[in-house]
Amino acid sequence: MESDHRYYVRRAAEERRAAMRAVTPAARDRHQELAALFATKAEQRRQPGERQFAAG
């Protein structure tokens, strides 16, 4: 089963990609907000020994 950390890292990456494909500025902004939220959640759930999330 996927850890919470890995799930949130994956979702942040998906939202960053969605932001790049967004048609409207409002959609792009919302995807960027979601990416930031998921990145924060990933960092909060990072366990010792897991690689640190690199925002990009």
C-alpha positions in Angstrom: 0.0 0.0 0.0 1.2 3.5 -0.8 2.2 5.6 2.2 0.5 8.9 2.8 3.7 10.7 2.0 4.1 9.1 -1.4 0.4 9.7 -2.2 0.7 13.4 -1.4 4.0 13.7 -3.4 2.3 12.0 -6.4 -0.8 14.2 -6.1 1.3 17.4 -5.9 3.1 16.3 -9.1 -0.2 15.6 -10.8 -1.5 19.0 -9.9 1.6 20.8 -11.2 1.2 19.0 -14.5 -2.5 19.9 -14.6 -1.5 23.6 -14.0 0.8 23.5 -17.0 -2.1 22.2 -19.2 -4.8 24.5 -17.8 -6.7 26.5 -20.3 -7.7 29.4 -18.1 -5.7 31.4 -15.6 -8.3 30.6 -12.9 -7.8 26.8 -13.5 -4.0 27.2 -13.5 -4.1 29.1 -10.2 -6.4 26.5 -8.6 -4.1 23.6 -9.7 -1.1 25.5 -8.3 -2.9 26.0 -5.0 -3.7 22.3 -4.8 -0.1 21.4 -5.7 1.2 23.5 -2.9 -1.4 22.0 -0.5 -0.4 18.5 -1.4 3.3 19.3 -1.1 2.8 20.7 2.4 0.8 17.5 3.4 3.6 15.4 2.0 6.2 17.1 4.0 4.2 16.8 7.1 3.9 13.1 6.7 7.5 12.4 5.7 8.9 9.6 7.7 12.6 9.3 8.7 14.4 7.6 5.9 12.1 8.8 3.2 13.5 11.1 0.6 12.5 14.7 1.0 10.0 16.1 -1.4 11.6 18.5 -3.9 9.2 21.2 -5.0 9.5 21.9 -8.6 
